[in-house]
Amino acid sequence: MKSEVYSLRLSPALKAELQRAARRRKMRVSTVLEAAAREWLERNAADAKDDEEQKQIHAAMARYFGAFASGHRRRSEMVSELVRKKLEKKYGRRRLG
């Protein structure tokens, strides 16, 4: 038994289209809207399952976060400087400016 009321605003064109569809199927507009809402929820349930799967993968990989160490505490902060030094060593020239 339906007991909940939900009020929504529609464009006049959409309202007329819903009314035509309901008349063709000999249904109430509320029944058409409920069917549309159920179909939308079913289609989007797959997204919720995917989100849950992503959370599980993230949790499984979390133990490995930060597990790689280079032995140099500031290495990630110094990437530009380290690359510049390697290029200078390899090509024997310094950047101008």
Secondary structure per residue as TSV (DSSP state, phi and psi in degrees):
chain	resnum	aa	ss	phi	psi
A	1	M	-	360.0	129.9
A	2	K	-	-82.2	130.7
A	3	S	-	-133.6	-9.7
A	4	E	-	-96.5	143.7
A	5	V	-	-115.2	133.7
A	6	Y	-	-130.8	123.4
A	7	S	-	-100.1	135.4
A	8	L	-	-142.7	157.7
A	9	R	-	-103.6	134.5
A	10	L	-	-127.1	156.5
A	11	S	-	-70.0	151.9
A	12	P	H	-56.2	-37.6
A	13	A	H	-65.4	-42.6
A	14	L	H	-67.1	-40.9
A	15	K	H	-60.6	-45.1
A	16	A	H	-63.4	-40.5
A	17	E	H	-64.0	-42.1
A	18	L	H	-62.0	-42.7
A	19	Q	H	-64.4	-41.2
A	20	R	H	-62.9	-44.8
A	21	A	H	-62.6	-41.6
A	22	A	H	-64.8	-42.3
A	23	R	H	-63.1	-44.4
A	24	R	H	-59.2	-37.2
A	25	R	T	-93.2	1.7
A	26	K	T	54.7	49.6
A	27	M	-	-128.2	164.4
A	28	R	-	-81.3	152.7
A	29	V	H	-60.4	-38.3
A	30	S	H	-61.7	-34.5
A	31	T	H	-69.6	-40.5
A	32	V	H	-62.9	-45.2
A	33	L	H	-63.7	-39.8
A	34	E	H	-64.8	-41.7
A	35	A	H	-62.9	-41.5
A	36	A	H	-64.0	-42.4
A	37	A	H	-64.5	-42.6
A	38	R	H	-62.5	-43.8
A	39	E	H	-62.3	-42.3
A	40	W	H	-62.2	-43.4
A	41	L	H	-63.9	-40.4
A	42	E	H	-64.1	-42.6
A	43	R	H	-64.4	-36.9
A	44	N	H	-86.5	-7.6
A	45	A	H	-64.1	-32.2
A	46	A	H	-62.0	-37.4
A	47	D	H	-63.2	-40.3
A	48	A	H	-64.6	-39.1
A	49	K	H	-64.4	-40.4
A	50	D	H	-64.4	-41.4
A	51	D	H	-60.6	-42.1
A	52	E	H	-65.0	-41.1
A	53	E	H	-63.1	-41.0
A	54	Q	H	-63.5	-38.5
A	55	K	H	-63.1	-40.2
A	56	Q	H	-65.9	-42.0
A	57	I	H	-63.7	-43.8
A	58	H	H	-60.5	-44.1
A	59	A	H	-63.4	-39.9
A	60	A	H	-66.2	-35.1
A	61	M	H	-86.0	-14.5
A	62	A	G	-57.8	-31.7
A	63	R	G	-68.0	-17.2
A	64	Y	G	-95.1	-8.9
A	65	F	T	-61.3	129.9
A	66	G	T	75.1	11.8
A	67	A	-	-81.2	-16.7
A	68	F	-	-91.8	126.5
A	69	A	-	-127.5	140.4
A	70	S	-	-99.7	-11.6
A	71	G	S	89.0	-3.9
A	72	H	-	-119.6	113.0
A	73	R	T	-61.2	-35.0
A	74	R	T	-106.0	17.0
A	75	R	G	-55.6	-44.9
A	76	S	G	-66.1	-28.2
A	77	E	G	-76.8	-21.0
A	78	M	G	-108.2	17.6
A	79	V	H	-55.2	-49.8
A	80	S	H	-58.2	-44.9
A	81	E	H	-64.2	-43.6
A	82	L	H	-65.6	-41.3
A	83	V	H	-64.3	-43.5
A	84	R	H	-58.0	-44.6
A	85	K	H	-63.7	-40.8
A	86	K	H	-65.3	-40.4
A	87	L	H	-66.3	-39.8
A	88	E	H	-61.4	-42.4
A	89	K	H	-66.1	-42.0
A	90	K	H	-71.9	-43.2
A	91	Y	H	-104.2	-6.8
A	92	G	-	67.9	27.7
A	93	R	-	-140.8	157.4
A	94	R	-	-106.1	153.2
A	95	R	-	-72.6	137.4
A	96	L	-	-84.0	146.4
A	97	G	-	100.2	360.0
